[in-house]
Amino acid sequence: MLAEGIWLRTHPAWLVSSTADNPYNYQTREILKQFEEMGIAASEGNTIFPEGNALIYLKEYFDQNPVVRNPYQEDPREIRSICVDPEGNVLGENIYRKDILDILSEYSPEEG
């Protein structure tokens, strides 16, 4: 906690794992040391998984046939929150044209 009473904590992203030896993790550890010297602790962070842009730009760090399930990927059938954009769009429908409860009850992840 800083002197002003503001709680700060860094949240690093680790490539492959927090113990993996690669230039990205080395740089992350160096940056975390600088924050630690300022009194800002680090959380365990997250692990970058071989999906999306990570597979494109960091593919040399991953197995070519990954069997790791991404724990950050959510099941689209288990909606815990929604985001309505300024135009009223949500889950492929629009709350100005259709009741939100109808949208939620009719939602199918295969369609939307």
Backbone bond lengths (Angstrom), bond angles and torsions (degrees), N, CA, C in turn:
res aa  C-N    CA-C-N  psi(-1)  N-CA   C-N-CA  omega(-1)  CA-C   N-CA-C  phi
1 M - - - 1.454 - - 1.527 107.81 -
2 L 1.289 115.92 136.54 1.456 120.64 178.44 1.519 110.53 -78.72
3 A 1.314 115.89 162.91 1.466 121.59 -177.61 1.520 112.69 -57.08
4 E 1.307 117.20 -29.12 1.459 121.08 -179.13 1.529 112.35 -76.68
5 G 1.321 116.94 0.00 1.450 120.63 179.28 1.519 113.96 83.85
6 I 1.317 116.45 14.62 1.462 120.69 179.22 1.519 108.80 -96.23
7 W 1.318 116.16 125.60 1.459 121.60 -179.45 1.523 108.83 -83.79
8 L 1.329 116.92 119.37 1.454 122.24 177.36 1.521 110.19 -122.32
9 R 1.315 115.39 146.77 1.453 120.77 176.70 1.525 107.38 -154.18
10 T 1.311 116.77 137.13 1.459 119.73 175.41 1.528 108.90 -83.79
11 H 1.307 115.80 157.14 1.461 121.54 -179.16 1.534 107.80 -135.60
12 P 1.333 116.76 86.44 1.463 119.99 -173.62 1.531 113.29 -72.23
13 A 1.316 114.31 157.07 1.463 121.89 172.79 1.526 106.36 -112.05
14 W 1.324 116.56 120.36 1.465 121.85 -176.92 1.520 110.32 -98.89
15 L 1.316 116.01 138.23 1.457 121.24 178.07 1.522 109.17 -87.51
16 V 1.293 117.24 116.83 1.470 128.08 -177.86 1.528 110.81 76.95
17 S 1.338 118.50 -56.40 1.467 122.81 174.99 1.524 108.11 -165.68
18 S 1.315 116.95 167.45 1.468 119.78 -179.61 1.529 111.81 -70.00
19 T 1.316 117.58 -18.06 1.468 121.19 -179.96 1.520 112.83 -101.21
20 A 1.331 117.98 -3.91 1.461 121.06 -178.59 1.527 110.62 -66.46
21 D 1.308 115.47 140.88 1.460 121.53 -179.77 1.524 109.07 -96.58
22 N 1.333 115.50 103.37 1.458 120.93 177.15 1.528 107.77 -153.15
23 P 1.325 118.03 162.29 1.471 119.68 -175.38 1.522 114.44 -62.06
24 Y 1.323 117.49 -29.67 1.468 120.07 179.66 1.532 110.68 -69.21
25 N 1.320 116.37 -45.49 1.467 119.47 178.90 1.523 110.93 -67.76
26 Y 1.322 117.21 -35.01 1.460 120.07 177.15 1.535 109.77 -59.87
27 Q 1.325 116.43 -47.61 1.463 120.72 179.50 1.527 111.20 -64.42
28 T 1.332 116.74 -39.25 1.470 120.52 177.84 1.525 110.15 -60.80
29 R 1.329 116.97 -43.79 1.476 120.36 178.97 1.528 111.22 -62.18
30 E 1.331 117.22 -39.52 1.462 120.94 178.56 1.526 111.20 -63.99
31 I 1.305 116.61 -42.91 1.471 121.04 178.97 1.532 110.06 -65.88
32 L 1.330 116.79 -41.84 1.469 120.49 178.90 1.522 111.20 -61.78
33 K 1.333 118.10 -36.17 1.468 121.30 176.87 1.529 110.34 -61.39
34 Q 1.334 116.39 -40.83 1.465 120.02 179.74 1.530 110.47 -64.54
35 F 1.315 116.67 -42.25 1.468 119.17 177.29 1.530 110.89 -65.53
36 E 1.328 116.58 -40.06 1.470 120.48 179.89 1.535 110.32 -60.79
37 E 1.312 116.76 -39.88 1.470 120.86 177.71 1.528 111.57 -62.28
38 M 1.323 117.25 -25.38 1.471 121.78 177.48 1.528 111.24 -89.10
39 G 1.335 117.52 0.13 1.460 120.89 179.54 1.517 113.79 88.45
40 I 1.329 116.72 16.13 1.466 120.57 -179.82 1.526 108.72 -106.62
41 A 1.322 116.29 113.79 1.458 122.01 -176.90 1.527 110.92 -80.33
42 A 1.330 115.18 167.23 1.466 121.17 179.06 1.518 110.13 -113.85
43 S 1.323 115.48 144.72 1.463 120.34 170.93 1.527 107.47 -80.07
44 E 1.322 116.58 179.96 1.472 119.76 175.94 1.523 110.48 -66.73
45 G 1.315 116.68 -26.06 1.453 120.88 179.26 1.509 112.95 81.20
46 N 1.309 115.11 -167.69 1.458 122.91 178.43 1.513 109.24 -120.61
47 T 1.304 116.14 166.03 1.458 122.33 176.52 1.518 108.70 -111.27
48 I 1.315 115.76 131.69 1.462 120.89 176.79 1.526 107.65 -76.33
49 F 1.328 115.94 125.81 1.460 121.45 -177.85 1.520 111.05 -103.02
50 P 1.325 116.46 156.43 1.465 120.89 -178.38 1.521 112.80 -75.35
51 E 1.325 114.68 73.00 1.464 121.86 176.52 1.517 108.30 -142.86
52 G 1.319 116.75 158.69 1.462 122.28 174.35 1.513 113.38 55.51
53 N 1.339 116.23 -134.90 1.462 121.28 -177.73 1.523 112.70 -63.85
54 A 1.321 117.65 -28.78 1.467 119.93 177.77 1.527 110.01 -61.08
55 L 1.320 117.42 -39.39 1.464 120.67 177.99 1.524 111.36 -68.53
56 I 1.308 117.07 -30.71 1.464 120.66 -179.75 1.530 111.14 -77.31
57 Y 1.336 116.50 -51.38 1.458 120.52 -171.08 1.531 114.98 -94.17
58 L 1.317 117.71 -16.71 1.466 120.67 -177.20 1.526 112.14 -124.96
59 K 1.326 117.24 22.87 1.462 121.58 -171.78 1.524 113.38 -59.07
60 E 1.332 118.08 -27.42 1.470 119.36 -178.64 1.528 112.94 -67.85
61 Y 1.322 117.63 -13.33 1.463 121.24 -179.83 1.528 112.95 -94.70
62 F 1.312 117.21 -7.33 1.463 121.28 -175.66 1.518 111.31 -114.96
63 D 1.335 115.21 153.35 1.457 120.40 170.97 1.522 107.73 -62.49
64 Q 1.316 116.80 147.48 1.459 120.05 -178.84 1.526 112.34 -70.83
65 N 1.312 117.91 -25.76 1.464 122.03 178.84 1.523 109.71 -120.76
66 P 1.330 116.79 72.72 1.469 119.01 -175.48 1.529 111.85 -66.28
67 V 1.319 115.54 139.58 1.458 121.69 175.69 1.521 110.59 -115.25
68 V 1.326 116.53 8.69 1.456 121.94 -179.34 1.526 109.02 -80.25
69 R 1.323 115.41 127.33 1.464 120.01 175.12 1.515 108.28 -85.59
70 N 1.306 116.33 132.00 1.452 122.05 -179.46 1.525 109.07 -72.69
71 P 1.333 118.51 112.98 1.468 120.10 -179.07 1.516 113.62 -72.07
72 Y 1.336 117.76 -10.94 1.452 121.24 -179.81 1.523 112.37 -89.44
73 Q 1.328 116.16 -12.24 1.459 120.13 -179.70 1.522 109.14 -79.15
74 E 1.299 115.79 127.26 1.456 120.59 -177.64 1.515 110.78 -95.20
75 D 1.308 115.49 153.42 1.450 122.53 176.41 1.529 107.70 -77.57
76 P 1.348 118.11 120.40 1.467 119.37 -176.76 1.518 113.81 -64.95
77 R 1.331 117.79 -11.61 1.468 120.66 177.44 1.520 111.80 -84.86
78 E 1.325 117.13 -11.97 1.466 121.56 -178.80 1.531 108.93 -108.34
79 I 1.304 116.41 79.49 1.464 121.33 -178.46 1.525 108.98 -76.42
80 R 1.327 115.71 122.32 1.465 120.92 177.81 1.513 111.23 -110.05
81 S 1.313 116.07 -21.06 1.456 120.27 177.50 1.528 108.03 -156.27
82 I 1.316 115.14 159.04 1.457 120.14 177.00 1.509 108.40 -132.74
83 C 1.303 115.78 160.97 1.452 121.62 177.18 1.523 107.41 -127.31
84 V 1.294 115.80 124.68 1.460 121.52 178.46 1.519 106.83 -104.39
85 D 1.344 116.49 123.18 1.458 117.75 -179.85 1.528 110.57 -78.71
86 P 1.316 117.80 169.41 1.476 120.24 -175.80 1.525 114.79 -57.23
87 E 1.325 116.57 -25.19 1.469 119.43 178.81 1.523 112.45 -83.78
88 G 1.347 117.53 -3.22 1.458 121.22 179.63 1.518 114.03 93.22
89 N 1.324 118.18 6.66 1.458 121.31 -179.53 1.524 111.43 -78.10
90 V 1.322 114.87 135.35 1.459 122.00 177.14 1.523 108.27 -157.20
91 L 1.318 117.22 130.97 1.464 123.21 176.22 1.533 113.06 50.70
92 G 1.304 116.84 39.77 1.455 121.07 177.28 1.511 115.56 79.01
93 E 1.323 117.47 5.07 1.471 122.80 178.84 1.522 108.73 -124.90
94 N 1.325 116.46 -171.49 1.458 121.26 -179.48 1.529 109.41 -140.31
95 I 1.350 115.54 125.14 1.470 119.85 -176.13 1.524 113.21 -69.15
96 Y 1.332 118.10 -14.49 1.457 119.73 176.03 1.528 111.32 -80.03
97 R 1.326 115.75 -19.47 1.461 120.27 -179.15 1.526 113.27 -108.71
98 K 1.356 116.15 -16.61 1.455 119.53 -175.60 1.527 109.11 -147.24
99 D 1.315 116.98 142.07 1.458 122.50 -179.80 1.530 110.41 -61.83
100 I 1.327 117.11 136.14 1.463 122.16 -177.90 1.526 111.96 -58.40
101 L 1.335 118.27 -37.53 1.465 120.50 179.25 1.530 111.33 -65.51
102 D 1.325 116.66 -35.85 1.468 119.88 175.78 1.527 110.48 -67.35
103 I 1.316 115.97 -41.03 1.466 120.13 178.79 1.514 110.17 -59.15
104 L 1.329 116.31 -47.05 1.461 120.45 -178.06 1.521 112.04 -66.63
105 S 1.329 117.54 -42.19 1.468 119.61 -177.51 1.519 112.25 -71.30
106 E 1.335 118.11 -27.17 1.463 121.84 -178.31 1.534 112.67 -94.42
107 Y 1.321 117.79 -4.26 1.456 120.67 -175.17 1.520 111.90 -64.25
108 S 1.323 115.12 134.65 1.467 122.09 175.68 1.525 106.96 -130.79
109 P 1.339 118.47 120.83 1.466 120.19 -176.76 1.530 112.78 -61.31
110 E 1.304 118.08 -24.47 1.466 120.53 178.79 1.526 110.71 -69.03
111 E 1.329 117.06 -29.43 1.464 121.33 -178.46 1.519 111.86 -93.36
112 G 1.354 116.38 -34.26 1.439 118.08 -166.52 1.436 119.87 -111.80
